[in-house]
Amino acid sequence: TYHVHVLPSLPHDSKNYIIKLVKEKPLNLDTYFKDWAKEGLEAHLLLSSSPLFGSLRHVDRLLHYPYGCLEQTSSGLLTLSRLLPFMKYLDPVKGDVASLREKIRSGIVRLIRLQLYYGGFTFWPGNGSPHKWGSIYATFALLESQEAGFHVPQTIIDRALDYLKTLPASPWRDFVLAKAGLLKTQSLKWMKPAKGKKPLGREALLLGA
């Protein structure tokens, strides 16, 4: 006798619900699955005092970024280094701290290999020209990783910051320099709004640093 499981001819789909729990009030989860086929159904339940905790489900995509470019490496490194303490709640396997720490160290090494001798970062290995926006982003990711307790050679950081100083002043560049304690007030001319226009949260970006 053979038992063959036949799944519905439907595409893979997913839904996310944020449900507020009320003390001493029972919650029936069956209502959330009534329109789903039982075959192939998989559910994950996360409990937290913050609704933002549900955003961890998106981190799984960072673990499987298909390319090793400057932007994707920086994005994965930045997120994992800061969310590492919470990753164990995402999935017992994918949240293995030892393997995730190794991923972070590999990300740091990859960014270092993308750095040119004068501090800028190339978007792809072997490219001889720095990517300006990507260099700011990569420097920010390395600063955050260092602050999270991971080893990043200070010479790499210093070289990257020296390169950022050569770029035109902008909210994003100045935010990263402020994070490193290197922002000079004379470079903040961009904060003055144009006549008749209101600033669009640019001051808030610097205050966050």
C-alpha positions as CSV (number, residue, x, y, z in Angstrom):
1,T,0.0,0.0,0.0
2,Y,1.3,3.4,-1.0
3,H,0.2,6.7,0.4
4,V,0.6,9.6,-2.0
5,H,0.1,13.1,-0.7
6,V,-1.4,15.3,-3.4
7,L,-1.1,19.0,-2.9
8,P,-3.5,21.6,-4.4
9,S,-2.4,23.1,-7.7
10,L,-1.8,26.5,-6.1
11,P,1.2,28.8,-5.9
12,H,3.1,29.2,-2.6
13,D,1.5,31.9,-0.6
14,S,2.0,33.4,2.8
15,K,0.0,35.7,5.1
16,N,1.0,37.6,8.3
17,Y,-1.3,38.6,11.1
18,I,-0.6,41.0,14.0
19,I,-3.1,40.0,16.8
20,K,-3.5,41.9,20.0
21,L,-3.9,39.6,23.0
22,V,-6.2,40.6,25.8
23,K,-5.6,39.2,29.3
24,E,-7.9,36.4,30.3
25,K,-9.7,36.5,26.9
26,P,-9.3,33.2,24.9
27,L,-8.2,33.5,21.3
28,N,-9.2,31.0,18.7
29,L,-6.6,30.7,15.9
30,D,-8.8,28.4,13.8
31,T,-10.5,31.4,12.2
32,Y,-7.2,32.5,10.6
33,F,-6.7,29.1,8.9
34,K,-10.2,28.3,7.7
35,D,-9.5,29.3,4.1
36,W,-6.2,27.3,3.9
37,A,-5.7,23.8,2.7
38,K,-4.4,21.6,5.6
39,E,-1.9,19.8,3.3
40,G,1.3,21.8,3.1
41,L,0.2,24.4,5.7
42,E,3.0,25.7,7.9
43,A,2.5,28.3,10.7
44,H,4.8,30.2,13.0
45,L,3.7,31.9,16.1
46,L,5.7,34.8,17.6
47,L,4.8,36.5,20.9
48,S,6.2,39.9,21.7
49,S,5.3,43.1,23.6
50,S,6.2,45.0,20.5
51,P,4.3,44.8,17.1
52,L,7.7,45.5,15.4
53,F,8.9,42.1,16.4
54,G,6.9,40.6,13.5
55,S,9.2,42.3,11.1
56,L,11.8,39.7,11.9
57,R,10.1,37.4,9.3
58,H,11.7,39.6,6.6
59,V,15.2,38.9,7.9
60,D,15.1,35.4,6.4
61,R,15.4,37.0,2.9
62,L,18.6,38.7,4.0
63,L,20.1,35.3,4.8
64,H,19.6,34.2,1.2
65,Y,20.5,37.3,-0.8
66,P,21.7,35.9,-4.2
67,Y,24.4,38.4,-5.0
68,G,27.6,39.5,-3.2
69,C,27.5,43.1,-4.3
70,L,28.3,46.0,-2.0
71,E,24.7,46.9,-1.3
72,Q,23.5,43.4,-0.5
73,T,26.5,42.5,1.6
74,S,26.1,45.8,3.6
75,S,22.4,45.2,4.1
76,G,22.9,41.7,5.4
77,L,25.7,42.7,7.6
78,L,23.9,45.7,9.0
79,T,20.8,43.8,9.9
80,L,22.4,40.6,11.2
81,S,24.9,42.4,13.4
82,R,22.1,44.4,15.1
83,L,19.4,41.8,15.3
84,L,21.6,38.9,16.3
85,P,20.2,38.6,19.9
86,F,16.7,38.2,18.4
87,M,17.4,35.8,15.6
88,K,16.9,32.7,17.8
89,Y,13.2,33.6,17.9
90,L,12.9,33.6,14.2
91,D,13.8,29.9,13.7
92,P,15.7,27.5,16.0
93,V,17.8,26.4,13.1
94,K,18.3,29.6,11.1
95,G,18.7,31.4,14.4
96,D,21.8,29.4,15.4
97,V,24.0,32.1,17.0
98,A,27.3,30.5,16.1
99,S,26.5,30.2,12.4
100,L,25.1,33.7,12.2
101,R,28.2,35.2,13.8
102,E,30.2,33.4,11.2
103,K,28.0,35.0,8.5
104,I,28.6,38.4,10.0
105,R,32.4,37.9,10.1
106,S,32.3,36.7,6.4
107,G,30.3,39.8,5.5
108,I,32.9,42.0,7.2
109,V,35.7,40.3,5.3
110,R,33.9,40.7,2.0
111,L,33.4,44.4,2.5
112,I,37.1,44.8,3.4
113,R,38.0,43.1,0.1
114,L,35.8,45.5,-1.8
115,Q,37.6,48.5,-0.3
116,L,40.1,50.4,-2.5
117,Y,43.5,51.6,-1.1
118,Y,42.2,55.2,-0.6
119,G,39.1,54.1,1.3
120,G,36.2,54.0,-1.1
121,F,34.4,50.7,-1.9
122,T,33.7,49.2,-5.3
123,F,30.2,47.8,-6.1
124,W,31.6,44.5,-7.4
125,P,35.0,42.8,-6.9
126,G,37.6,43.8,-9.5
127,N,35.9,47.1,-10.3
128,G,38.5,49.9,-9.9
129,S,36.1,52.8,-9.3
130,P,34.4,53.5,-6.0
131,H,30.6,53.6,-5.6
132,K,29.9,56.8,-3.7
133,W,26.5,55.9,-2.2
134,G,27.6,52.4,-1.6
135,S,30.8,53.5,0.1
136,I,28.7,55.5,2.6
137,Y,26.4,52.5,3.2
138,A,29.3,50.1,3.6
139,T,31.1,52.4,6.1
140,F,27.8,52.7,8.1
141,A,27.5,48.9,8.2
142,L,31.1,48.4,9.4
143,L,30.6,51.1,12.1
144,E,27.5,49.4,13.3
145,S,29.1,46.0,13.3
146,Q,32.1,47.3,15.3
147,E,29.7,48.9,17.8
148,A,27.8,45.6,18.1
149,G,31.1,44.0,19.2
150,F,32.5,42.5,16.1
151,H,36.1,43.0,15.1
152,V,36.6,45.5,12.3
153,P,40.2,46.7,11.8
154,Q,40.4,50.4,12.7
155,T,42.6,51.1,9.7
156,I,39.7,50.0,7.5
157,I,37.3,52.3,9.3
158,D,39.7,55.3,9.2
159,R,40.4,54.9,5.5
160,A,36.6,54.7,4.8
161,L,35.9,57.8,6.8
162,D,38.7,59.7,5.1
163,Y,37.2,58.9,1.8
164,L,33.7,60.0,3.0
165,K,35.2,63.4,3.9
166,T,36.1,63.9,0.2
167,L,32.5,63.5,-0.9
168,P,30.1,66.4,-1.3
169,A,28.1,67.1,1.9
170,S,24.7,65.3,2.1
171,P,22.4,64.1,4.8
172,W,23.4,60.5,4.4
173,R,27.2,61.2,4.3
174,D,27.0,63.6,7.3
175,F,24.9,61.1,9.3
176,V,27.7,58.5,9.0
177,L,30.4,61.0,9.8
178,A,28.3,62.1,12.8
179,K,28.1,58.5,14.0
180,A,31.9,58.4,13.9
181,G,32.1,61.8,15.7
182,L,33.8,63.5,12.8
183,L,31.1,65.9,11.5
184,K,32.1,69.5,11.1
185,T,29.4,72.1,11.5
186,Q,30.5,74.1,8.4
187,S,29.5,71.2,6.2
188,L,25.8,71.5,7.2
189,K,24.8,74.1,4.7
190,W,22.4,71.5,3.1
191,M,20.3,71.7,6.3
192,K,19.1,75.2,5.4
193,P,15.8,74.7,3.5
194,A,15.3,76.3,0.2
195,K,13.1,79.4,0.2
196,G,9.5,78.5,0.6
197,K,10.2,74.9,1.4
198,K,10.2,73.0,4.7
199,P,13.0,70.6,5.7
200,L,12.0,66.9,5.1
201,G,13.3,65.4,8.3
202,R,17.0,65.9,7.4
203,E,17.7,67.4,10.8
204,A,16.2,64.2,12.4
205,L,18.7,62.1,10.5
206,L,21.6,63.9,12.2
207,L,19.9,63.9,15.6
208,G,19.6,60.1,15.3
209,A,23.4,59.9,15.0
